[in-house]
């Protein structure tokens, strides 16, 4: 009887998953000979040219270099993410990864229910005990970033290059994670321009705030029209609207998570990049080499987890003196001479 109930439960889980997945929502990289990895994308999905695409790149590298077989699920609107996680776990994946803070509660639950399975979550919201240690099941790894450090550098750059006392920030969902971007950015601006004003706005208070380019363009246009010359977005695919506004107004924008120069060539000053690809690959590699442990793993400037883009595409947009100033600030952050705030 228990066996029958288990089969029925699995079928119901699969039925729910099919209901919330978009067409072509599940894909698999070419099969290799290594471990099996299941990944569920965040809001915006693959093709956001930002956060989710970074996770895909890390998995693609694992498939190429480690022979991992990777199965992706891309939830649709109003999806039941827990059902997707349960399905991947039931399929016997060696590692299940949720991409985005929104998976925090579901991964905590699943990791506790399935102590013999391994889980990882990008940008999990981690609670700390009285001694400052993360409260996590031993089979769950939280892959987190010190976004405030990279944001500090692009904030300084925006103030140094913008030729204006007003700089802008467009966030996606109004949550503590995105506040880290804003806090670091604001601190970087004020470090090099104490009398500058940072105009900050958010697209919304639900996860859909990360997938609304129209709202992003609306906010950016209002900021540019108020005298802002440079806007940094931390808004997922909503930021694509910021780039549209930059082109329309002839102003500058700063991308996020991955190099977004190609979205508006000549109008993207730089991008604050997060090593989501490296973090995902690292988690898969640790499973492959039987070194996986749960816990809080943070990636900042010192670890190469965050940075800003400076290459042949945007080098001519950044004066040498500005580059030198920002690099000096980088060294001060890594040495601990500058403590970057993590909240507003």
Secondary structure as UniProt FT lines:
FT   HELIX           2..20
FT   STRAND          21..28
FT   STRAND          36..40
FT   TURN            43..44
FT   TURN            46..47
FT   HELIX           51..66
FT   STRAND          69..75
FT   TURN            77..78
FT   HELIX           81..90
FT   TURN            91..92
FT   STRAND          95..99
FT   HELIX           101..103
FT   HELIX           104..113
FT   TURN            115..116
FT   STRAND          119..122
FT   TURN            130..131
FT   TURN            138..139
FT   STRAND          140..145
FT   HELIX           147..161
FT   STRAND          166..173
FT   HELIX           176..192
FT   TURN            194..195
FT   STRAND          197..204
FT   HELIX           207..210
FT   HELIX           213..225
FT   TURN            226..227
FT   STRAND          230..234
FT   HELIX           236..238
FT   HELIX           239..249
FT   STRAND          252..257
FT   HELIX           261..263
FT   TURN            265..267
FT   STRAND          268..274
FT   HELIX           276..288
FT   TURN            289..290
FT   STRAND          295..299
FT   TURN            301..304
FT   STRAND          306..308
FT   TURN            312..314
FT   HELIX           315..317
FT   HELIX           320..335
//
